[in-house]
Amino acid sequence: MNLDALLLSFRLAAVVSAILLVLALPLAYWLAFTRWRGKFLLESVVALPLVLPPTVLGFYALIALGPRGPLGRLWLFLFGHTLAFTFAGLVIASLVYSLPFAVQPLIASFESLDRRLLEASSILGASRLRTFFRIILPLSWPGLITAVVLSFAHTLGEFGVVLMVGGNLPGITRTVSIDIYDRVQALDFAAANRTAFLLLFISFIVLAVVYGMNRRVWSPWLAK
């Protein structure tokens, strides 16, 4: 088993899920509570990675992060190298690819809240920020956990986008999914099976946690 590839995948998934949590919270809040009729357009953009083939998304990400792309040129100007075939490039591409897995569970949790609680908070003089942290966020704890877990697991198993944007550089962009592909190409099925089984086990645990939390609403703020 390639421990370097496994650790790289875990590091990528951890960084992406942490950044997505910060980005998805305000985005999901706005989509859940805005009255703008055109919000379905932004919802469609957020959900695009769910239906786009990873190679399509990876191709456009590679163009954007390359030396002639807008992000690639800006990064080249600031740091002297482009984003393509770097760990930072993998993070940016993974943020786009896993965005719906963080946003949609949060939207569902926000929209399921009793609006009378929010109205009561407003009547009592609480600001929107205070209402968010004292009422909305505690009551949406299961959706928050679901968003983090799903975005982490989805990033951990990426293949197409990672291969297009990062290539296969050992210690830099060779993730565990690419390592499995390399093992199969080399006919080393025993090693591929060990790594694949580990990912299968992790995926099962992730789904068990998500479905378990969906069946039993639990929150540390509400625990007695």
C-alpha positions as CSV (number, residue, x, y, z in Angstrom):
1,M,0.0,0.0,0.0
2,N,1.3,3.4,-1.0
3,L,1.2,5.3,2.3
4,D,2.3,8.6,0.7
5,A,-0.6,8.5,-1.7
6,L,-3.0,7.7,1.1
7,L,-1.7,10.5,3.3
8,L,-1.8,12.9,0.4
9,S,-5.5,12.0,-0.3
10,F,-6.4,12.5,3.4
11,R,-4.6,15.8,3.5
12,L,-6.4,17.0,0.3
13,A,-9.8,15.8,1.6
14,A,-9.2,17.5,5.0
15,V,-8.1,20.8,3.5
16,V,-11.0,20.8,1.0
17,S,-13.7,19.9,3.5
18,A,-12.5,22.6,5.9
19,I,-12.5,25.3,3.2
20,L,-15.8,24.2,1.9
21,L,-17.4,24.5,5.3
22,V,-16.4,28.1,5.4
23,L,-17.6,28.8,1.9
24,A,-20.7,26.7,2.0
25,L,-22.3,28.1,5.1
26,P,-23.0,31.6,3.8
27,L,-23.8,30.3,0.4
28,A,-26.3,27.8,1.7
29,Y,-27.8,30.4,4.1
30,W,-28.4,32.8,1.3
31,L,-29.9,30.2,-1.0
32,A,-32.2,28.9,1.8
33,F,-33.5,32.3,2.9
34,T,-33.3,34.6,-0.1
35,R,-36.5,35.5,-1.9
36,W,-34.8,36.2,-5.2
37,R,-36.7,34.4,-7.9
38,G,-33.6,33.8,-10.0
39,K,-31.8,31.8,-7.3
40,F,-32.4,28.6,-9.2
41,L,-29.7,29.8,-11.6
42,L,-27.1,29.8,-8.9
43,E,-28.4,26.5,-7.5
44,S,-27.9,25.0,-11.0
45,V,-24.3,26.2,-11.1
46,V,-23.6,24.8,-7.7
47,A,-25.2,21.4,-8.6
48,L,-23.3,21.1,-12.0
49,P,-20.5,18.9,-10.7
50,L,-23.2,16.3,-9.8
51,V,-24.1,15.7,-13.5
52,L,-20.9,16.8,-15.3
53,P,-18.4,14.0,-16.2
54,P,-15.3,14.5,-14.1
55,T,-13.1,14.8,-17.2
56,V,-15.2,17.7,-18.5
57,L,-14.9,19.5,-15.2
58,G,-11.2,18.6,-15.0
59,F,-10.6,19.8,-18.5
60,Y,-12.0,23.3,-17.8
61,A,-10.3,23.4,-14.5
62,L,-7.0,22.6,-16.2
63,I,-7.6,25.4,-18.7
64,A,-8.4,27.9,-15.9
65,L,-5.4,26.9,-13.8
66,G,-2.9,26.7,-16.7
67,P,-0.5,29.4,-17.7
68,R,-3.0,31.0,-20.1
69,G,-6.0,30.7,-17.8
70,P,-7.1,33.6,-15.5
71,L,-6.3,31.8,-12.2
72,G,-3.1,30.4,-13.6
73,R,-1.8,33.7,-14.9
74,L,-2.6,35.4,-11.5
75,W,-0.9,32.7,-9.6
76,L,2.1,32.8,-12.0
77,F,2.4,36.6,-11.4
78,L,2.2,36.2,-7.6
79,F,4.2,33.1,-7.0
80,G,6.2,32.4,-10.2
81,H,4.5,29.2,-11.2
82,T,1.1,28.1,-12.4
83,L,-1.5,26.1,-10.4
84,A,-1.7,23.1,-12.8
85,F,0.0,19.9,-11.5
86,T,0.4,21.3,-8.0
87,F,-1.3,20.4,-4.7
88,A,-2.8,23.9,-4.6
89,G,-4.3,23.3,-8.0
90,L,-5.8,20.0,-6.7
91,V,-7.4,21.9,-3.8
92,I,-9.0,24.5,-6.1
93,A,-10.4,22.0,-8.5
94,S,-11.6,19.8,-5.7
95,L,-13.5,22.7,-4.1
96,V,-15.5,23.1,-7.2
97,Y,-16.0,19.3,-7.7
98,S,-17.2,18.7,-4.1
99,L,-19.1,22.0,-3.6
100,P,-22.6,20.5,-4.0
101,F,-21.9,17.9,-1.4
102,A,-21.3,20.6,1.2
103,V,-24.0,23.1,0.1
104,Q,-27.0,20.9,-0.5
105,P,-27.1,19.2,3.0
106,L,-26.9,22.7,4.6
107,I,-29.7,24.1,2.4
108,A,-31.9,21.2,3.4
109,S,-31.2,21.7,7.1
110,F,-31.8,25.5,6.9
111,E,-35.0,25.1,5.0
112,S,-36.4,22.6,7.5
113,L,-36.1,25.0,10.4
114,D,-39.3,26.3,12.0
115,R,-39.5,29.9,10.7
116,R,-41.4,31.0,13.8
117,L,-38.2,30.6,15.8
118,L,-36.4,32.9,13.5
119,E,-39.2,35.4,13.6
120,A,-39.3,35.3,17.4
121,S,-35.5,35.9,17.5
122,S,-36.0,38.9,15.2
123,I,-38.8,40.3,17.4
124,L,-36.7,40.0,20.5
125,G,-34.1,42.2,18.8
126,A,-31.4,39.6,17.9
127,S,-29.3,40.4,14.9
128,R,-29.1,38.1,11.9
129,L,-25.6,37.0,12.9
130,R,-26.6,36.3,16.5
131,T,-29.7,34.4,15.3
132,F,-27.5,32.3,13.0
133,F,-25.1,31.3,15.7
134,R,-27.6,30.8,18.5
135,I,-30.5,29.3,16.7
136,I,-29.9,28.3,13.0
137,L,-26.5,26.7,13.4
138,P,-27.2,24.6,16.6
139,L,-30.5,23.3,15.0
140,S,-28.7,22.5,11.8
141,W,-25.9,20.5,13.4
142,P,-26.8,17.2,11.6
143,G,-26.7,18.9,8.2
144,L,-23.4,20.5,9.1
145,I,-21.8,17.1,10.0
146,T,-23.3,15.6,6.8
147,A,-21.8,18.4,4.7
148,V,-18.3,17.9,6.2
149,V,-18.4,14.1,6.0
150,L,-19.7,13.9,2.4
151,S,-17.3,16.6,1.1
152,F,-14.4,14.8,2.8
153,A,-15.4,11.4,1.4
154,H,-16.1,12.7,-2.1
155,T,-12.8,14.4,-2.3
156,L,-11.0,11.4,-0.9
157,G,-12.2,9.2,-3.8
158,E,-11.7,11.7,-6.6
159,F,-10.0,10.4,-9.8
160,G,-11.0,12.1,-13.0
161,V,-10.6,15.7,-11.9
162,V,-7.4,14.9,-9.9
163,L,-5.8,13.2,-12.9
164,M,-6.7,16.0,-15.3
165,V,-5.5,18.8,-13.1
166,G,-2.7,17.2,-11.1
167,G,-1.4,14.4,-13.3
168,N,0.5,11.7,-11.5
169,L,3.4,13.2,-9.6
170,P,4.6,11.1,-6.7
171,G,4.3,12.9,-3.4
172,I,2.7,16.0,-5.0
173,T,-0.5,15.0,-6.9
174,R,-0.6,11.1,-6.9
175,T,-3.6,10.4,-4.7
176,V,-4.8,7.0,-3.6
177,S,-7.3,6.7,-6.4
178,I,-4.6,7.3,-9.0
179,D,-2.3,4.8,-7.1
180,I,-5.0,2.1,-7.5
181,Y,-5.2,2.8,-11.2
182,D,-1.5,2.6,-11.5
183,R,-1.5,-0.8,-9.7
184,V,-4.1,-2.2,-12.0
185,Q,-2.2,-0.9,-15.0
186,A,0.9,-2.8,-13.7
187,L,-1.2,-5.9,-13.1
188,D,-0.5,-5.7,-9.3
189,F,-4.1,-6.7,-8.4
190,A,-3.2,-7.7,-4.8
191,A,-1.9,-4.2,-3.9
192,A,-4.8,-2.6,-5.8
193,N,-7.3,-4.8,-3.9
194,R,-5.8,-3.9,-0.5
195,T,-6.1,-0.1,-1.2
196,A,-9.5,-0.4,-2.8
197,F,-10.8,-2.4,0.1
198,L,-9.6,0.3,2.5
199,L,-11.5,3.0,0.5
200,L,-14.5,0.7,0.4
201,F,-14.4,0.4,4.2
202,I,-14.0,4.2,4.7
203,S,-16.9,4.9,2.3
204,F,-19.1,2.4,4.2
205,I,-18.3,4.1,7.6
206,V,-19.0,7.5,6.1
207,L,-22.4,6.5,4.8
208,A,-23.3,4.7,8.0
209,V,-22.5,8.0,9.9
210,V,-24.6,10.1,7.5
211,Y,-27.6,7.8,7.5
212,G,-27.4,7.2,11.2
213,M,-27.5,11.0,11.9
214,N,-30.4,11.5,9.5
215,R,-32.4,8.9,11.4
216,R,-31.6,10.3,14.8
217,V,-31.2,14.1,15.1
218,W,-28.5,14.8,17.5
219,S,-26.8,18.0,18.5
220,P,-24.2,18.8,21.2
221,W,-26.0,22.0,21.9
222,L,-29.3,20.2,22.6
223,A,-27.8,17.2,24.5
224,K,-29.1,16.8,28.1
